[in-house]
Amino acid sequence: MDQKYKETADYLASKIPVLPEIAIILGSGLGGLADKITDPVVIPYHEIPHFKHSTAMGHKGNLICGKLGSKLVLAMQGRFHYYEGYPMQEVTFPIRVMKLLGIKTLLVSNAAGGINTTFKVGDLMLIRDHINMMPNPLIGPNNENFGPRFPDMTRAYDRELIRIMEEIAEEKQITLKKGVYVALTGPTYETPAEYAFYGKVGGDAIGMSTVPEVIIARHAGIRVLGMSVITNEGYHFADDFVNDGADVIAAANKAADVMSMLFTQLVAKID
């Protein structure tokens, strides 16, 4: 795998004139933030050695490098998921490539179901912690080139970045929620009983991504900020209620402009 990481990093370095130190992963319906990037270098995933294809709804499958506001960023317009059939090494492959490219800060976003009863569709939630119900991507021999055998996850989500984002939101008079993200494998949406269970054990929002990337990033010493767009309310179920993927994308699209503005402001303040 080390050779594959290096080959991919070398290829990308040859395509990108100046390498950024900030990366962003854009989840379901949130790829529109990439449209805010100026002077973009756009590289489709299928052109990148050893990258997989993103088959999920709302994931365009491009790697984009350019300026978000005043700072250079590297943005993944779509991610890879365990439910697509990729092993965890492939799901998290881009994160280790980012490390080799010199990325120091990673911003991750996703669409998530709200299980906190105070959350409404369209809310933005800063992730302060997570509950991982997926296979841990570090299972197997440890790669000492990236990090230690037993990495600490006490502060998986950088408290200083959270503080800065909260200050930005307050200044812009935007209400941000903060909570715990629960990561399940999918691809089924959760049953009402599962929503209730994960709410009782401390979850605030639930989804099918993000945490494997965060674990690999923290293993490699990359700072992380995570944000969820609440796209459905998993705590009251009318007789005709169904979870629908198209509805999730539509709700995420409505919140994308606000999240784009917040990320742009945050990027400007990252040293």
N, C-alpha and C positions, 0 to 999 in steps of 0.2 A: 504493500500500500504506500510506503514512503516514496517509492519511485513514481507511482501514479500521482501522488500529491505534488511532487516536484515537477513532473511533466506538465500538469495542469497549470501550476503557478507560473512556470516559465512561459507557457503559451500566452497566458493572460498578460504577463508583464511585457511581452513583445507587442501586445495590441493597445496597451494603455500608456500614454505618454508620461504621465506623472501618477504614481501610485498614492491613493488616499490612505488615511489612517482610520476612517470611519466607514462602517458598512451597515446597510439596512436590509432586512428581509421583510418583504411585503407579502402579507397573507391574502386569504380569499377576499376578492373584491376591493383590495386596497392597492392594487397595482397602479392606480391613477396618480399616486405620489410621484411615480417615475416621470410623469409628464411635466412635473415642476423642475426637473433636472435640466440645466442648460448646458450647451456644448457637449451633448452626450456622445459617448462611444457605446454603441449597442452591439452586443455579441449574443446571438441566439444560443441557447443551451446546446442545441444539436451540433454546433460548430466547436464546442469546447471539449477537448480530450477528457474522457472518463466521466463527464457530466451525464446524468440521466435526464430523461424527459419528464416534465411535469404534466400530469394528466388531470389534475384537479380543476374543478370549475373555478373560473376567475383567476387562473394562474397563467400568464402569457408565456413564461419561459424565456426571459431575456435577462442577461447580466448587463447592467448599465453603469458606466462611469462618467461622471461629470460634476457640475457644481449645483449644490442645493443651497441657495442663498449665496453666501460668500465662501463656502467650504467645499472641497472635493469630497465626494462620497462614492462608494461602490454599492449599487443596489441590485438585489435579486428580485426580479419581478415574477414571483412565484417560487415555491419551495418544493421539496420532495417529502413524501409522507410514507410512514410505515404501512398504512393501509393500501398503498398502491402496489405493495408487494416487494418493496425495496428493503434489504436488510439495513440495520442501523448504521453500518459503515457507509452505505450509500446515501442514506438520509442526511447524515451529518458531514459527508465528504467536503462540501463547500466551506465549512467552517475551518477545517485544518488548512485548506488552500488559502483562505483569508489570512490565517496566522502567518503562513510563509510569505504572503504579500506584504506583511507589515501592518495589518489591521490591529488597532488597539482598543477600539470601542465598537460594540455591536448593538444596533437597535432592532428589536424584533417586534412584529405586529401580527395579529391574528383576528379572525372572527370567532366569537365564542358565545355559548349559551349562558344566559344569566341565571344563576341559581340562588343568588342573594335576593331576597324578596323586595329589597329597595331598588333594585336595578330595573331599568326600562330599556326597551329597544332604542339603539342610537347612543346610549351612554358609552363613554370611554373609561376604561379601567386600567390604571397603572398596576402592573403585576408586582406585588411586594414579596411574594413567595409562591412556591408551587407544590403540588402533590403529584408525584410521578407514578402513574399506573401503566406505563409502557416498559418494555425491556430497556434496561439501562445501556446506553451506547458504549459504555466503558467496560462491559463484561468481556472477558478474554484477556490475553496478554497485554500488559500495559505498554504503551508507546512512550518511552522515556524521553523521546525527542520533543514531546509536546507537554508533558506534565507528570505529576506524581501518581503513584498507584492509588492512593486514597485522597482524592481532592476534597477540600472543605466546601460545603454548600450552605454554610450558615448565612452568608450574604451573597446568594446567587445573583440577586438583582441589586445593582450598585446604589447605595443609599444617597450618595452625593448627586448622582444623575436624577434620582427620584426627587430629591429636594429642589434641584434646579427646574425640573419640569413642573413641579407644583407651583413654584414661584411664577413661571411663565404663564401658567393657566390662570392664576389669581390676577396677574396683571392684565390678561386679556379677557377677564371675567367669564372664563369657561369653567364649568363644573367638572372636575375629575373624580371618579371613584377610585378606590384603591383596594386591592384584595388578592386572594389566593386563586391561582389558576390550576385547575385539575386537568391532567393530560391523560386521555384514554386512547386506545388504538384506533377506534372507529372500524369500518366505515359506517356502521349503524349509528344513528342518533340514539341518545339515551332514552330508556324507558322512564315513565314518571317516577317509579320506585328508585331508579338509579339517580335521577336528579335529586330526589329527596334525601337519599343516603349520603351523597357527596356534599350536600349542603349541611347536613348534620355533623359531618366530620371536619368541617372547616373550610370547604370550598366556597368560592364566590362566583366563579365562572368556569366553564368546562369546554374543552375542545380536543382536537386530534393532532396537535403539532407543537412546535415551539420548544418544549422542554428538552428533547434530545439535543437540539442545537445549543441551548443554554448550557447544558452539562458539558458538552465538548468545548464550548467557548471558555467556560470557567476553568476547566482542566488545563487549557492553554494560556490562562492568565489574561483573557480578554474581558474588559468591562462590559456589562450588559444592562440595557434598559428594555423592559417589555411593556407593551400596551395591547389591550384587547378592545375590540369594538363589540359591544353587546348586540347581537343580531336576533335573538329570540329570548323569551322569558320562560324558563324551565321550572315554573313553580305554580302555575295554574293552568288547567287543561279543560277547555270547553269540550263538549261532546264531539264537535267537528274539528278539533285541533289536530293538525299534523305538522311535523317538521319538514320543511321543503328547502332543498339546496338553492333554488332560484331566489326564494325569499331572503335567505341568508346573504346572498350576493347583493341583492337590492338594498338591504339594510346597511351593509358595509359600505356600499357606494355612497350612501347619503352622509355617512360620517367621515368619509375619506378626506374631504377638504379641510375639516377642522383638524384631523390628525396630521395632515400634511403640513399645515401651518405650525402646529406645535413642534413637529419634528424639525422643521426648518429653523425655528427659533432655538431649539435645543442644540442643534448642530453648530450654530453660530457661537454658542457659549462653551463648547467643548474645547479644552486646551490641547 
